[in-house]
Amino acid sequence: MKVYVVNKYGKPLMPTSPRKARLLLKEGKAKISSRDPFTISLIYGSSGYTQAGNLGIDAGYQNIGYSVVNEKEELIGGEVWMLKGMSERMTERKKYRCQRRNRKRYRAPRFDNRRRKDNWLAPSIQHKLDTHHKIIDKIKSVVPVKEVTIEVASFDIQALALN
């Protein structure tokens, strides 16, 4: 188990042991800054020596796996499950919107003013992208990261032959 450390300016430092973190908290040299993952913030100045790690992300369909490793060890790792049923939620919203509009008797036509932005993504894809950005930002705020690698594997499942 590791306790993550940030300096007094919010820059991430190397993780420490729970014992060392407990001693720093007891002596008043640190304060708790986050509970998930458990992170302490130093109150005094530190040298800021870090061994930056590489963040690897495996972008799956339902879940996202992540891990930060340096030459010696794994600093943090885990898995995030994404929301399910985004398409069904959008369909339900559309159904209620149509019902609401049909109850209004004399409504002017409002179909000529619909344009999508150039960088528009479907809501399910946009949610996936936003989740990736949130994960990367959260990890970078806790662990020193030098490089981010995202594994994207697209292959045809039907092409796999079962022998």
Backbone as a chain_set.jsonl record, in Angstrom:
{"seq": "MKVYVVNKYGKPLMPTSPRKARLLLKEGKAKISSRDPFTISLIYGSSGYTQAGNLGIDAGYQNIGYSVVNEKEELIGGEVWMLKGMSERMTERKKYRCQRRNRKRYRAPRFDNRRRKDNWLAPSIQHKLDTHHKIIDKIKSVVPVKEVTIEVASFDIQALALN", "coords": {"N": [[0.844, -1.181, 0.0], [0.451, 2.26, -0.706], [1.015, 5.681, 0.109], [0.19, 8.674, -1.295], [1.956, 11.661, -2.15], [1.99, 15.185, -2.2], [3.675, 18.289, -2.808], [3.893, 21.491, -1.077], [3.052, 23.23, -2.99], [1.376, 21.837, -4.596], [2.488, 20.098, -6.422], [3.109, 16.822, -7.577], [4.856, 14.341, -5.678], [7.09, 11.569, -4.929], [5.488, 8.489, -3.945], [4.928, 7.397, -0.524], [5.445, 5.36, 2.436], [2.785, 4.069, 4.527], [3.46, 4.314, 7.253], [5.434, 6.349, 7.367], [3.894, 8.467, 6.41], [1.971, 8.636, 8.422], [3.571, 9.444, 10.574], [4.409, 11.979, 9.639], [1.944, 13.31, 9.543], [1.245, 13.244, 12.255], [3.279, 14.787, 13.408], [2.638, 17.223, 12.42], [3.649, 18.111, 10.025], [2.454, 17.618, 7.664], [-0.681, 17.518, 5.85], [-3.911, 16.073, 5.242], [-4.87, 15.808, 1.937], [-6.446, 14.527, 0.065], [-8.737, 11.791, -0.052], [-9.272, 9.704, -1.766], [-7.421, 8.7, -4.267], [-5.65, 8.065, -1.186], [-4.013, 10.858, -0.144], [-1.423, 12.964, 0.947], [-0.515, 16.319, 1.793], [2.385, 18.161, 1.887], [3.491, 20.493, 4.333], [5.805, 21.858, 4.772], [8.724, 22.997, 2.94], [10.203, 21.057, 0.33], [12.783, 19.11, -1.33], [11.923, 18.171, -3.781], [12.652, 16.042, -5.406], [12.019, 13.634, -7.825], [11.116, 10.528, -9.402], [10.077, 10.254, -12.361], [7.316, 8.544, -13.772], [5.904, 6.305, -16.28], [2.769, 6.557, -17.692], [0.426, 4.213, -18.502], [-2.392, 3.443, -20.421], [-5.108, 1.367, -20.949], [-7.524, 1.333, -23.173], [-10.502, 0.119, -23.011], [-13.776, -1.226, -23.992], [-15.856, -1.277, -22.045], [-14.463, -0.79, -19.692], [-11.629, 0.958, -18.261], [-8.256, 0.467, -17.99], [-5.443, 1.35, -16.02], [-2.027, 2.262, -15.325], [0.871, 3.323, -13.634], [4.26, 3.215, -14.014], [7.692, 3.122, -13.001], [11.271, 2.727, -13.337], [11.749, 0.967, -11.246], [9.356, 0.11, -9.845], [5.734, -0.339, -9.667], [3.776, 2.499, -9.455], [1.098, 3.339, -9.237], [-2.013, 1.797, -9.94], [-4.936, 0.513, -11.56], [-8.483, 0.166, -12.275], [-11.186, 1.504, -14.105], [-14.627, 1.577, -14.329], [-16.915, 2.262, -16.889], [-19.885, 4.245, -17.53], [-22.936, 2.519, -18.176], [-25.34, 1.843, -20.765], [-25.738, 4.263, -22.14], [-26.793, 4.9, -24.631], [-29.459, 4.038, -24.392], [-30.361, 5.816, -22.452], [-30.224, 8.236, -23.844], [-32.155, 7.779, -25.805], [-34.453, 7.602, -24.23], [-34.549, 10.204, -23.184], [-35.061, 11.581, -25.549], [-37.599, 10.609, -26.166], [-39.211, 11.66, -24.065], [-38.833, 14.355, -24.569], [-40.053, 14.649, -27.068], [-42.711, 14.033, -26.361], [-43.256, 16.192, -24.67], [-43.077, 18.326, -26.422], [-45.139, 17.739, -28.177], [-47.376, 18.237, -26.69], [-47.73, 20.922, -26.783], [-49.706, 23.109, -28.455], [-49.805, 25.198, -30.535], [-47.098, 25.525, -31.859], [-44.288, 27.039, -33.224], [-42.482, 26.045, -36.183], [-39.378, 24.472, -35.629], [-37.02, 23.459, -36.866], [-35.183, 24.327, -38.628], [-32.992, 25.489, -37.514], [-30.924, 23.874, -36.634], [-27.725, 22.899, -36.154], [-24.703, 21.106, -36.116], [-21.673, 21.241, -34.243], [-18.325, 21.497, -35.54], [-16.491, 19.775, -34.319], [-18.061, 17.781, -33.185], [-19.081, 14.971, -31.258], [-20.616, 11.769, -30.802], [-22.784, 11.25, -27.954], [-22.084, 8.992, -26.346], [-19.458, 8.433, -27.134], [-18.307, 10.877, -26.526], [-18.56, 10.867, -23.742], [-16.821, 8.774, -23.143], [-14.363, 9.86, -23.982], [-14.202, 12.117, -22.265], [-14.055, 10.786, -19.808], [-11.566, 9.507, -20.023], [-9.888, 11.782, -20.08], [-10.407, 12.805, -17.506], [-9.418, 10.747, -15.866], [-6.669, 10.752, -16.54], [-5.933, 13.367, -15.728], [-6.462, 13.198, -12.959], [-4.649, 11.212, -12.124], [-2.214, 12.427, -12.828], [-2.206, 14.495, -11.013], [-1.508, 13.302, -8.669], [0.622, 11.497, -8.916], [3.971, 11.661, -10.137], [4.259, 12.028, -13.563], [5.819, 11.261, -16.581], [5.389, 10.492, -19.227], [2.631, 9.649, -21.308], [0.909, 6.848, -22.408], [-1.431, 5.528, -24.541], [-3.175, 2.677, -25.157], [-4.667, 1.55, -27.968], [-6.568, -0.743, -29.423], [-7.885, -2.04, -32.245], [-9.733, -4.554, -33.587], [-11.137, -7.241, -35.529], [-13.552, -9.142, -34.157], [-14.966, -11.287, -35.189], [-13.223, -12.316, -36.998], [-11.484, -13.841, -35.576], [-10.54, -17.108, -35.31], [-11.933, -20.04, -34.032], [-10.402, -22.843, -33.142]], "CA": [[0.0, 0.0, 0.0], [1.22, 3.484, -0.826], [0.374, 6.957, 0.382], [0.68, 9.608, -2.296], [2.422, 12.9, -1.526], [2.173, 16.379, -3.032], [4.361, 19.313, -2.032], [2.99, 22.562, -0.643], [2.557, 23.94, -4.171], [0.475, 20.947, -5.322], [3.209, 19.266, -7.388], [3.218, 15.463, -7.03], [6.149, 13.77, -5.317], [7.061, 10.111, -4.899], [4.672, 7.927, -2.863], [5.643, 6.99, 0.672], [4.807, 4.28, 3.183], [1.777, 4.558, 5.478], [4.109, 4.673, 8.517], [6.052, 7.672, 7.202], [2.808, 9.438, 6.287], [1.367, 8.773, 9.745], [4.484, 10.258, 11.374], [4.344, 13.358, 9.145], [0.666, 13.877, 9.977], [1.276, 13.409, 13.71], [4.194, 15.879, 13.732], [2.112, 18.469, 11.872], [4.401, 18.51, 8.838], [1.637, 17.328, 6.482], [-2.128, 17.469, 6.058], [-4.594, 15.217, 4.272], [-5.424, 16.605, 0.84], [-7.446, 13.743, -0.655], [-8.926, 10.474, 0.538], [-9.364, 8.674, -2.791], [-6.545, 7.897, -3.426], [-5.215, 8.775, 0.013], [-2.91, 11.747, -0.501], [-1.092, 13.991, 1.925], [0.142, 17.502, 1.265], [3.426, 18.625, 2.799], [3.372, 21.892, 4.714], [7.146, 22.438, 4.674], [9.359, 22.906, 1.628], [10.971, 19.831, 0.102], [13.69, 19.227, -2.478], [11.158, 17.93, -4.998], [13.253, 15.002, -6.234], [11.057, 12.614, -8.23], [11.446, 9.611, -10.49], [8.846, 10.278, -13.14], [6.917, 7.259, -14.331], [5.16, 6.278, -17.533], [1.362, 6.207, -17.508], [-0.122, 3.398, -19.573], [-3.845, 3.328, -20.34], [-5.715, 0.411, -21.859], [-8.866, 1.849, -23.411], [-11.441, -0.917, -23.392], [-15.12, -0.775, -24.322], [-16.61, -1.056, -20.818], [-13.625, -0.339, -18.59], [-10.344, 1.553, -18.61], [-7.201, 0.075, -17.078], [-4.338, 2.303, -16.004], [-0.898, 1.904, -14.486], [2.048, 4.182, -13.729], [5.442, 2.468, -13.602], [9.009, 3.671, -13.276], [12.214, 1.633, -13.537], [11.798, 0.055, -10.105], [8.095, -0.426, -9.322], [4.474, 0.253, -10.098], [3.407, 3.549, -8.513], [-0.354, 3.297, -9.058], [-2.666, 1.002, -10.971], [-6.335, 0.248, -11.264], [-9.449, -0.016, -13.352], [-12.355, 2.364, -13.977], [-15.761, 1.105, -15.116], [-17.644, 3.371, -17.492], [-21.343, 4.161, -17.444], [-23.556, 1.631, -19.154], [-26.667, 2.223, -21.226], [-25.804, 5.667, -22.547], [-27.692, 4.999, -25.787], [-30.841, 3.924, -23.905], [-30.691, 7.069, -21.772], [-30.47, 9.266, -24.862], [-33.443, 7.47, -26.432], [-35.503, 7.962, -23.28], [-34.632, 11.67, -23.174], [-35.703, 11.999, -26.796], [-39.017, 10.264, -26.057], [-39.857, 12.642, -23.201], [-38.792, 15.65, -25.248], [-41.102, 14.626, -28.099], [-44.008, 14.128, -25.677], [-43.404, 17.551, -24.157], [-43.324, 19.229, -27.546], [-46.434, 17.44, -28.792], [-48.448, 18.792, -25.855], [-47.891, 22.34, -27.109], [-50.554, 23.078, -29.629], [-49.413, 26.094, -31.622], [-45.66, 25.727, -31.744], [-43.674, 27.387, -34.507], [-41.512, 25.025, -36.602], [-38.038, 24.778, -35.142], [-36.112, 22.447, -37.381], [-34.225, 24.941, -39.546], [-31.869, 26.107, -36.808], [-30.122, 22.83, -36.014], [-26.423, 22.642, -36.76], [-23.732, 20.504, -35.206], [-20.339, 21.83, -34.282], [-17.387, 20.741, -36.373], [-15.836, 18.731, -33.535], [-19.111, 17.079, -32.467], [-18.987, 13.52, -31.098], [-21.798, 11.156, -30.226], [-22.691, 11.359, -26.495], [-21.379, 7.869, -25.733], [-18.037, 8.621, -27.425], [-17.883, 12.052, -25.77], [-18.416, 10.421, -22.356], [-15.597, 7.982, -23.078], [-13.248, 10.802, -24.085], [-14.149, 12.901, -21.033], [-13.604, 9.901, -18.741], [-10.117, 9.354, -20.194], [-9.247, 13.022, -19.65], [-10.509, 12.901, -16.049], [-8.494, 9.775, -15.261], [-5.299, 11.226, -16.737], [-5.715, 14.532, -14.874], [-6.447, 12.756, -11.564], [-3.392, 10.5, -11.873], [-1.117, 13.391, -12.904], [-2.216, 15.347, -9.831], [-1.101, 12.507, -7.508], [1.877, 10.784, -9.18], [4.748, 12.314, -11.205], [4.147, 11.303, -14.835], [6.664, 11.819, -17.634], [4.874, 10.158, -20.546], [1.336, 8.968, -21.312], [0.738, 5.945, -23.54], [-2.783, 4.981, -24.593], [-3.231, 1.516, -26.044], [-5.93, 1.455, -28.697], [-6.495, -1.93, -30.273], [-9.123, -2.313, -32.963], [-9.624, -5.776, -34.374], [-12.418, -7.85, -35.85], [-13.761, -10.31, -33.293], [-15.446, -12.382, -36.019], [-12.103, -12.88, -37.739], [-10.78, -14.79, -34.729], [-11.014, -18.472, -35.609], [-11.901, -20.974, -32.907], [-9.967, -24.157, -33.635]], "C": [[0.887, 1.241, 0.0], [0.356, 4.674, -0.419], [1.016, 7.964, -0.565], [0.924, 10.963, -1.648], [2.479, 14.002, -2.582], [2.864, 17.428, -2.173], [3.407, 20.462, -1.738], [2.468, 23.4, -1.805], [1.643, 23.063, -5.031], [1.153, 20.06, -6.347], [3.395, 17.866, -6.804], [4.663, 15.041, -6.79], [6.017, 12.253, -5.322], [6.178, 9.609, -3.748], [5.541, 7.48, -1.69], [4.873, 5.873, 1.369], [3.761, 4.866, 4.137], [2.402, 4.995, 6.81], [4.693, 6.075, 8.45], [4.982, 8.755, 7.112], [2.16, 9.692, 7.641], [2.248, 9.65, 10.643], [4.446, 11.729, 10.938], [3.053, 14.048, 9.592], [0.677, 14.161, 11.474], [2.157, 14.582, 14.122], [3.705, 17.228, 13.203], [2.865, 18.973, 10.661], [3.621, 18.271, 7.551], [0.173, 17.387, 6.872], [-2.735, 16.596, 4.966], [-5.188, 16.11, 3.188], [-6.491, 15.848, 0.063], [-7.547, 12.363, -0.018], [-9.017, 9.363, -0.503], [-8.619, 9.129, -4.034], [-6.01, 8.737, -2.272], [-3.934, 9.543, -0.288], [-2.683, 12.743, 0.617], [-0.37, 15.129, 1.234], [1.141, 17.989, 2.299], [3.237, 20.107, 3.091], [4.728, 22.59, 4.587], [7.688, 22.27, 3.258], [10.17, 21.629, 1.502], [11.819, 20.011, -1.154], [12.971, 18.98, -3.79], [11.763, 16.897, -5.915], [12.21, 13.94, -6.552], [11.665, 11.725, -9.294], [10.17, 9.477, -11.31], [8.573, 8.916, -13.764], [6.2, 7.423, -15.659], [3.753, 5.794, -17.251], [0.894, 5.433, -18.725], [-1.608, 3.219, -19.365], [-4.309, 2.334, -21.392], [-7.175, 0.793, -22.011], [-9.765, 0.73, -23.917], [-12.808, -0.34, -23.695], [-15.899, -0.413, -23.053], [-15.757, -0.515, -19.683], [-12.289, 0.175, -19.117], [-9.337, 1.113, -17.556], [-6.062, 1.069, -17.164], [-3.252, 1.831, -15.048], [0.235, 2.898, -14.73], [3.229, 3.395, -13.179], [6.685, 3.309, -13.861], [9.968, 2.495, -13.393], [12.158, 0.582, -12.443], [10.471, -0.627, -9.795], [6.892, 0.217, -9.998], [4.046, 1.261, -9.043], [1.914, 3.552, -8.223], [-0.933, 2.478, -10.206], [-4.104, 0.752, -10.583], [-7.177, 0.142, -12.509], [-10.652, 0.872, -13.071], [-13.44, 1.816, -14.89], [-16.544, 2.304, -15.619], [-19.139, 3.173, -17.304], [-21.878, 3.238, -18.525], [-24.901, 2.206, -19.579], [-26.801, 3.669, -21.639], [-26.784, 5.851, -23.71], [-29.159, 4.933, -25.343], [-31.272, 5.197, -23.191], [-31.005, 8.173, -22.759], [-31.811, 9.044, -25.554], [-34.593, 7.864, -25.519], [-35.668, 9.478, -23.194], [-35.359, 12.185, -24.407], [-37.201, 11.747, -26.744], [-39.761, 11.298, -25.212], [-39.885, 14.02, -23.84], [-39.883, 15.73, -26.318], [-42.481, 14.743, -27.473], [-44.265, 15.552, -25.202], [-43.726, 18.51, -25.298], [-44.673, 18.98, -28.199], [-47.594, 17.977, -27.963], [-48.68, 20.268, -26.143], [-48.598, 22.437, -28.447], [-50.024, 23.927, -30.775], [-47.93, 26.432, -31.48], [-45.085, 26.004, -33.132], [-42.666, 26.304, -34.893], [-40.09, 25.436, -36.211], [-37.067, 23.713, -35.601], [-35.078, 23.031, -38.326], [-32.977, 25.467, -38.844], [-30.978, 25.071, -36.117], [-28.836, 22.615, -36.8], [-25.517, 22.042, -35.711], [-22.398, 21.213, -35.341], [-19.418, 20.932, -35.099], [-16.741, 19.587, -35.615], [-16.834, 17.931, -32.702], [-18.82, 15.581, -32.419], [-20.309, 13.01, -30.537], [-21.662, 11.162, -28.705], [-21.938, 10.211, -25.83], [-19.869, 7.991, -25.95], [-17.49, 9.814, -26.637], [-17.679, 11.703, -24.295], [-17.126, 9.632, -22.168], [-14.36, 8.881, -23.105], [-13.092, 11.611, -22.801], [-13.654, 12.062, -19.862], [-12.099, 9.688, -18.821], [-9.384, 10.602, -19.7], [-9.274, 13.163, -18.127], [-9.528, 11.968, -15.351], [-7.058, 10.276, -15.36], [-5.002, 12.415, -15.826], [-5.619, 14.136, -13.405], [-5.12, 12.077, -11.228], [-2.217, 11.474, -11.885], [-1.078, 14.314, -11.692], [-1.682, 14.627, -8.597], [0.287, 11.902, -7.691], [2.644, 11.539, -10.263], [4.753, 11.454, -12.472], [4.979, 12.026, -15.879], [6.01, 11.642, -19.0], [3.566, 9.391, -20.408], [1.235, 8.133, -22.58], [-0.658, 5.361, -23.469], [-2.784, 3.861, -25.615], [-4.617, 1.452, -26.67], [-5.796, 0.294, -29.66], [-7.852, -2.124, -30.938], [-8.902, -3.557, -33.822], [-11.013, -6.369, -34.538], [-12.569, -9.131, -35.039], [-14.202, -11.514, -34.122], [-14.319, -13.046, -36.794], [-11.294, -13.883, -36.9], [-11.364, -16.189, -34.954], [-10.88, -19.325, -34.356], [-11.556, -22.349, -33.447], [-10.01, -25.186, -32.544]], "O": [[1.944, 1.263, 0.631], [-0.864, 4.667, -0.583], [2.24, 8.084, -0.623], [0.211, 11.369, -0.73], [2.949, 13.79, -3.7], [2.672, 17.465, -0.958], [2.236, 20.408, -2.113], [1.544, 24.193, -1.63], [1.184, 23.502, -6.086], [0.474, 19.335, -7.075], [3.799, 17.734, -5.649], [5.561, 15.337, -7.579], [4.968, 11.713, -5.673], [6.128, 10.237, -2.691], [6.734, 7.219, -1.847], [3.784, 5.492, 0.94], [3.85, 6.035, 4.511], [1.924, 5.945, 7.43], [4.484, 6.89, 9.349], [5.144, 9.838, 7.675], [1.835, 10.832, 7.972], [1.741, 10.493, 11.383], [4.45, 12.623, 11.784], [3.064, 15.219, 9.97], [0.178, 15.196, 11.916], [1.834, 15.296, 15.072], [4.298, 18.263, 13.508], [2.738, 20.142, 10.299], [4.061, 18.669, 6.473], [-0.179, 17.318, 8.049], [-2.143, 16.408, 3.903], [-5.921, 17.054, 3.484], [-7.362, 16.472, -0.542], [-6.562, 11.832, 0.494], [-8.857, 8.191, -0.161], [-9.178, 9.907, -4.807], [-5.927, 9.962, -2.366], [-2.909, 8.959, -0.639], [-3.632, 13.299, 1.17], [0.3, 14.933, 0.22], [0.785, 18.205, 3.457], [2.868, 20.881, 2.208], [4.781, 23.791, 4.321], [7.158, 21.482, 2.474], [10.763, 21.173, 2.48], [11.605, 20.937, -1.938], [13.368, 19.527, -4.819], [11.43, 16.865, -7.099], [11.581, 13.4, -5.642], [12.601, 12.112, -9.994], [9.292, 8.679, -10.984], [9.487, 8.23, -14.223], [5.927, 8.538, -16.102], [3.562, 4.742, -16.641], [0.956, 5.932, -19.848], [-2.049, 2.883, -18.266], [-3.956, 2.438, -22.566], [-7.973, 0.603, -21.094], [-9.784, 0.431, -25.111], [-12.997, 0.876, -23.665], [-16.53, 0.642, -22.995], [-16.278, 0.158, -18.793], [-11.878, -0.12, -20.239], [-9.536, 1.355, -16.365], [-5.746, 1.574, -18.241], [-3.515, 1.1, -14.093], [0.524, 3.268, -15.868], [3.212, 2.96, -12.028], [6.736, 4.098, -14.805], [9.517, 1.359, -13.538], [12.487, -0.579, -12.686], [10.452, -1.824, -9.508], [7.01, 1.165, -10.775], [3.961, 0.923, -7.862], [1.508, 3.747, -7.077], [-0.394, 2.476, -11.312], [-4.448, 0.778, -9.401], [-6.675, 0.043, -13.629], [-11.091, 0.981, -11.926], [-13.21, 1.612, -16.082], [-16.806, 3.247, -14.872], [-19.6, 2.083, -16.965], [-21.351, 3.18, -19.636], [-25.522, 2.967, -18.837], [-27.877, 4.251, -21.502], [-27.514, 6.84, -23.763], [-29.999, 5.675, -25.852], [-32.425, 5.613, -23.309], [-31.931, 8.957, -22.552], [-32.523, 10.002, -25.855], [-35.599, 8.402, -25.982], [-36.79, 9.981, -23.139], [-36.169, 13.108, -24.324], [-37.989, 12.566, -27.218], [-40.831, 11.761, -25.606], [-40.848, 14.767, -23.673], [-40.553, 16.753, -26.455], [-43.335, 15.467, -27.986], [-45.381, 16.056, -25.325], [-44.558, 19.405, -25.147], [-45.288, 19.91, -28.719], [-48.692, 18.153, -28.49], [-49.725, 20.809, -25.782], [-48.127, 21.903, -29.451], [-49.817, 23.417, -31.876], [-47.575, 27.519, -31.026], [-45.367, 25.283, -34.089], [-42.053, 25.702, -34.011], [-39.662, 26.569, -36.427], [-36.361, 23.125, -34.781], [-34.186, 22.317, -38.783], [-32.01, 25.849, -39.503], [-30.344, 25.382, -35.108], [-28.861, 22.204, -37.96], [-25.563, 22.432, -34.544], [-22.044, 21.716, -36.407], [-19.707, 19.755, -35.316], [-16.47, 18.537, -36.197], [-16.488, 17.452, -31.623], [-18.372, 14.993, -33.403], [-21.033, 13.75, -29.871], [-20.544, 11.086, -28.197], [-21.226, 10.429, -24.85], [-19.088, 7.687, -25.049], [-16.363, 9.778, -26.142], [-16.735, 12.185, -23.668], [-16.424, 9.794, -21.17], [-13.422, 8.677, -22.335], [-11.979, 11.775, -22.302], [-12.915, 12.56, -19.012], [-11.422, 9.687, -17.793], [-8.383, 10.499, -18.991], [-8.289, 13.587, -17.523], [-8.886, 12.345, -14.37], [-6.313, 10.23, -14.381], [-3.934, 12.472, -15.216], [-4.787, 14.675, -12.676], [-4.535, 12.333, -10.176], [-1.319, 11.368, -11.049], [-0.023, 14.863, -11.373], [-1.425, 15.268, -7.578], [1.049, 11.803, -6.729], [2.033, 12.015, -11.22], [5.194, 10.305, -12.454], [4.868, 13.24, -16.049], [6.069, 12.542, -19.838], [3.411, 8.578, -19.497], [1.447, 8.634, -23.685], [-1.036, 4.765, -22.46], [-2.442, 4.06, -26.781], [-5.619, 1.314, -25.968], [-5.004, 0.343, -30.601], [-8.854, -2.347, -30.258], [-8.006, -3.602, -34.665], [-11.939, -6.048, -33.793], [-11.809, -10.083, -35.215], [-13.849, -12.648, -33.795], [-14.437, -14.202, -37.202], [-10.52, -14.672, -37.441], [-12.567, -16.396, -34.795], [-9.837, -19.327, -33.702], [-12.366, -22.953, -34.149], [-9.678, -26.348, -32.778]]}, "num_chains": 1, "name": "protein.A"}
